[in-house]
Every structure is written in C-alpha cells, then in structure tokens.
Amino acid sequence: MFRRFLLLFISIVTLHACSSSEEIVPTITDSFDRNALLINIADNIIIPAYEDFSSKMGALNTAGETFTTTPNQANLEALRTSWFAAYKVWQHIEMFDIGKAEELQFKFYMNIYPVTVADIEDNIADGSYDLNSVNNQDAQGFPALDYLLHGLADSDAAILEKYTTAENKDNYKIYITAVLNQMHTLTLSVVSDFKTQKGAFVASTENTATSSVNKLINDYIFYYEKGLRANKFGIPSGVFSATPLPEKVEGRYKNDVSKELALEALVAVQSLFEGRYYNALTTGVSFKAYLIKLDRTDIASSTSNQFKVAITQIQSLADSFATQINTDNTEMTRSYDELQKAVILLKVDMLQAFNINVDYVDADGD
Amino acid sequence: MWMNRLKYNFKEQTNAAPLAIFRLFFGLMMFASIVRFWANGWIEKLYLVPEFHFSYLGFSWVKPIGNYTYILFIICGASALFVAIGYKYRIAIITFFLSFLYIELMDKTTYLNHYYFISIISFLLLFLPANAYFSFDAFTRKKQYQQIPKWTIDSLKLMLFIIYLSAGFVKLNSDWLFRAMPLKIWLPSKYDLPFIGENLMQQNWFHFAMSWSGMLYDLTIPFLLLYKRTRFVAFLFVVFFHVFTRVLFPIGMFPFIMIVSALIFFDAELHTKIINFIKKYFLKSKTILLLEPNFYYSNLQRKVTLTLFTVFFAIQVLLPWRSVLYPGELFWTEEGYRFSWRVMLMEKAGSTNFKIVNLDSGSQFRVNNTDFLTPFQEKQMSYQPDFILEYAHFLGDHFTKQGHKNIGVFATSYVALNGRLSTRFVDDKVDLYQEKVSFKHKKWILPFQSEIKIKGI
C-alpha cells in the first residue's frame, strides 16, 4: 500500500509539473483572440493617438518658443490654439496608464486640475523649482498652461503685460518654457517607449494581474470612473461634497472648453470599447466583440447604448461646466448619473464576464 | 454517530497511528499556510493597511493589533509546528486554535470556507489524544500509546462526511446543474493554461461535465473513502479533483489540506508505514519507547467530550441549512450563506456607493469608497448585505464625528450574479444608518429580479 502511495505521489508531482498533455480533445480554438484585440488597440488606437499627440505637443512646444521669444497678441492666440488642440488629443491617451506612462506617472505631470495657483506663482517668483517633484504636479501640465495663458489677468492686454513689461517677466517666460519642455520630454519618452515595447504589449494576453490585457482593462475602467466621471463631472458638480465646486472644472481659466474636452474624452472611452480606430470610422476587435463572443450581447449593447445616452445628455450642457453648474447643476449631476450607469456595466458586468481579478488573494468563489 | 448510538461502540479501541499522522500533516500544512500568507505580504495588505475592518456580528472587539499582528502570526505558526511534532501538544493546539480563530475574526473580508474548516478541525483536535503516539510528548514522557478510542478518529471522519455531503447537496441547484454557473464564467477565463486552456476550457460540455462531476464527487466521495474496496480509487479521485481545482482557482493551500485529511480514512497499516519511513529517513532514531497498549480518557473527560461533540456535530449538521429560515433568494441576500460549505457556487460582483444626506436640509454628498476601503474590501462589500450595512454604520458614525448632524446613509447598489445582467440590489430610499445590525432578515435588500430564477437547494 505504502509503495503505491509513494508511486502515486511521484506521478502527481510529475503530472503537475508537465501539466498533463495527454488530454485527447478536438483542437477547436473557440476562445476569443486577445492577441488580436491588443494588436487592434495598439496599432489602430494607441499608436495613432500617441503620434497625433506627439505632433500636437511638438507644435505646442514650438508655439511656446515663438511666444516666449516674441510675446504679442498674435503669438499668444497661436499658443492658445495649439494648447487646446493638444489638450483635446490628450483626452484620448490619458487612459493608457501603461508602460512608461505608468512608470513616469505621465498623467499626473500632464493633467492634474485644479492647479494650485500659489505654487505656480511661488515657483515663478523664486525662479527655482523642480518640476519632477511630486509637489509640483499641481503646478504644471495643461492646467498650468491654462492658467498662464488665460488666467493671469482679466484681459489679454493685462496677461501680455506679465510677459512683456512686468518686473519678473523673464521668470514667467522661463516657466512656460520649462512646463512645455517637461510635457514634451515626457511625451517623447512615453511614445517612443510604447512603440519599442509594442511587441511585448500585444503578446501579454494571459489572465494575470500584470498582463497587458488585464491591466489595460483595469486602467480603462479606472480612468472612466475616476479621470472622466469623477474629475470632470462628479467633483465640480458637488457629488462628493456638500456644495458644488465649479472652480474644479477642467480648463477653468479658458472657461468655455470643459464640455468639449469631456466629450472628447468620452468619445475616446466609447471608441476603445467599440474598437474604433483613432480618428476614423473603421472598427476592429474590441471589448465589445469579446463580450459578444462570450455570449453577453446584453452587456455589449447596454454599454454601447449607455455611452450614447451619456453623450447626448452631455451635449445638452453649456460649453462651460462652471457656467452650467452655477445656472442649473441638476443637468450636470444628471450627466454624472448617466456616466455612472456605464461604470456599473463596465465594472460589474463586463469585468464579471471577463472574469478579471481585481486583486491577487485566495478566494473560493465566495 | 449519535443516531447510531445503539450500534456504535464507544469502548472500541483502534490504532493511534492515523491520528498521529493527521496531527503531523495538519500541523505542517498550517505552518506552511502561515508562512505563505506572510510571504505573500497579506498580513500587511489585509490586516494592517485597511483602516476599517469588517467584523463578524458580536466580534467587533477582535481587531488587528498593529505591528503586533506579526507576533500573532508568529505565535500561530510556531504553535502549528509544535502541533506537528506533538510537543506540549495540548498547549500547542489550544494556542493554535485561539490564535487562528483570532486571525479569522479580525476581518470577515477574508472569510474562506477553508479557514472555517481549519478552525473546526483544530477545535476537534483540542479534545483528541493526537499526541498519544509518535510525538515529542511521547518521547519526553518515554511512553507512547498504541491504541486510542476509535471514536476519536471517527469524529474527524464524521466531520469530513458532513462537509463533503453539505457541499454536495448545496450544488443541487439550477444555476450549478443546468446553467453550469459559475464554472461557465470561470473556466473560459483560464485560457492561458497550457494545452487545455484554449480548447477544453472553452467547451460548453466541459463546463457541464465539471459541474455535474463536482456535485457527484462531493456526494459520493465520503462513502467511497469509507469502504475499503473503493478507498484507493476514491483517494485517486480526491487527489485529482483537488489538484485540478488548485490549478484552476486561487484557493491556496486548501486542496492539499483536503488531500492530507482524506488519509484519515485509511487503515493504520499505511500510517504505520509512513511513520516507519519518517523514522528511518528523517529521524534516524533508534530510541525505543515504552509502548503502552491503550490510551483511555478518564470517565469524566470522556463524558464531557462526548457530550460536547454531540452538541457540536448537531450544530454542524444543521448550520448549513439555517438559510431556510430566511425569505428570499439565498444567493442574492446571502443570509445564511457563510459557514455552510457553499464553495465556488457564485460569481457575484457589485458596485455600491453611498450618499450622506443631511436629513434636515436635504443637502447631500457621495462617499468615495476608496477613502476608507482597500480595493479588496470594496469588492467584497459591494455585494454582501451585511458588509454594506456595517459599512453604512461606519460611514454614519464617521461623518457624525466630523460634525455633520442628523445624517442619513443611503446606498445605490447594483449586483450581478452568475452571468445575469446587474440589477438594483438595495432600496435606495432606506436610511441604512437607522437599520439595526442583526441576524434578522434585511428588508432593505430588493428582491431578486432576474427572470432566470435559481431553483433547488
């Protein structure tokens, strides 16, 4: 008896080690092709968006140089235009908190709002600062430029004075240059890293906490819930506080762009779900296709519909969310509620269908 | 056992080796579990990082004790080793039982059926003469007992019987048998397993085959283990089944503990050989101990232990079925779900958010759950009503302490169960802060809405 057990034990260990290849089954590969999903997302969504952003960022940087060399009304306006163009494309890439972007905390250096004006002004007054410091994350990026280009004074003439006649005008110009350099450098690094790592990215399809496919999905949902729903709608409309906080909208100094930026972000989220190519109408393999493959058309169509409902609701808002909040905040919170409905579809229903674990701990299925 | 009292001979003695081996392996497994738990960083992640802990009703005083929690785990792990070698056995098993129980009671977020299993087995071991034979205690007292009362070993078998049968009966429901849920969700997601991931795991028939065989396994395996002629084959099944589940699911040490536990069903011949093997190759001991033929309990000990066991097993038989006392769908309300060997029966997920309302002015704000809960806690809280209620009270207390007056706590909650689309879970008109925490039915849970009902046990 004991010998038999020893034999059994050894054979289990061996079997376990080579994970039993003896199963005789028809080799029907009917599972979803996650590799194709990642390739579509990388090639047709992330890389084109990254490249577009990279070029818009380059243009923004150049416009910044032009403005700091010759600060005048025309160059200020050109810089503002470049700022907005790049900011819109940014809405398409903030959700990709992967690779270098995650490592460098890209999004925290690019789009923390509201900025802390005192920090910016102190930095400018001191003339010495370290933009790589975590403490300065709320004093740089798009929101800092928003302040520097739109928020320094009430009129364009007064803003221009800061760069032309003010006592510390050089420090203002240097600060704009420093912020732009930081954004530009980070962007180049993130974009080139993703391109070189793309092969590894699309190959990492296993169902583990660190695989590309799981991280991408988790980051996607996290971004939608936090970066989009909470930051752009929930926080300013006072969902999480006793009173509304309109000063916390995105692009508050330009003031008439928060809706356009938010819509851009929501369309980006919708496009990733549907697998729609960046800036095109073609669609490829997507989360939605994955759901349909898993026989969960109910989730797939509910989610698509909910995105549409949310977009329609948001389109009815004022261009400036600050204005909208101050005039009729219920429409703003209604938008939040519509966005929240999709959070549930993504976070509860889609994640359950994909069976992606949030965390690595023992569980016996509750 | 108590039903067959007339037939069962409580005076019968049996070889002590199976119990000694059970003690040895159980202790080693427990030690390994504690080491593994620590090495994975779970002490910090599950007990030290969270600022709020979910408590079992009546045990809110059991909380992690800061960095001393590590000492608690050291005590627990060390006592497990002492149990394994059978040194100062009685003190060791009491220490193990209490420290393990304390750890489990600290936060119910980490509840697993297998932790409950360990608590129960170590409770039984408190009373069993597991150090009579092949133990360090026997070595120091220079005396070991060859025979112990048969009912001591049988009590462990009975416990395993209850567990397997309960686990089998609760699988007799329509979701498990006729929708192959939740395996239909879980198995395809194992697409990255070598060889079988991309094909077998994706097959509809395979999901059903696994569901049905899992049910049949649980219902038959204790009987197959009990009868000598089927025992070895049954053990092969045990090994295969548990190794397979280990490959598929994140269930930690549990499969190995169950495999080792099943050894208790074998005749002493096997255990004696294992002991001789260990003696020969590991201990290299030539010490001959005085061999006493029989270990007996004193009359009083025996009476007390047997009475206690009778009550204990009666509770064990009945406890899994307490859910019949509650109205509504069990999988939905989870009232009476825990401690009932309902293992792997549900894939449930939810999203639950709270609103703090000033009942005087009507002004309100929502709570960001991540301010108070870890991702794991939030996940568990989102679909378990008792968690939702406890957390609502915590939030109410927290914001009252912050100076908010006369507040109500309302939850917006959606839950998806076994592949059904998510639906509303909690009545968002009910102020949860006013609802009492108790074992009574929670009326604020909305009824299970799905058209795909769950029928069966």
Interface residues (C-beta under 8 A of the other chain):
Chain A: M1 F2 R4 F5 L8 I12 H16 S19 S20 S21 E23 V25 P26 T27 I28 T29 D30 S31 F32 R34 T205 E206 N207 T208 A230 G234 G238 V239 F240 S241 A242 T243 L294 R296 D298 I299 S302 V343 I344 L345 K347 V348 D349 L351 Q352 A353 F354 N355 I356 N357 V358 D359 Y360 V361 D362 A363 D364 G365 D366
Chain B: N40 W42 K45 L46 T110 L112 N113 H114 P182 I185 W186 P188 S189 K190 Y191 D192 L193 P194 F195 I196 G197 E198 N199 L200 M201 Q202 Q203 F232 L236 V239 V243 V247 F249 P250 I251 G252 F254 F266 E269 L270 K273 I274 F277 V343 M344 L345 M346 E347 K348 A349 G350 S351 N358 S363 F365 R366 V367 N368 P375 F376 K379 Q380 S382 Q384 Y414 V415 A416 G419 L421 S422
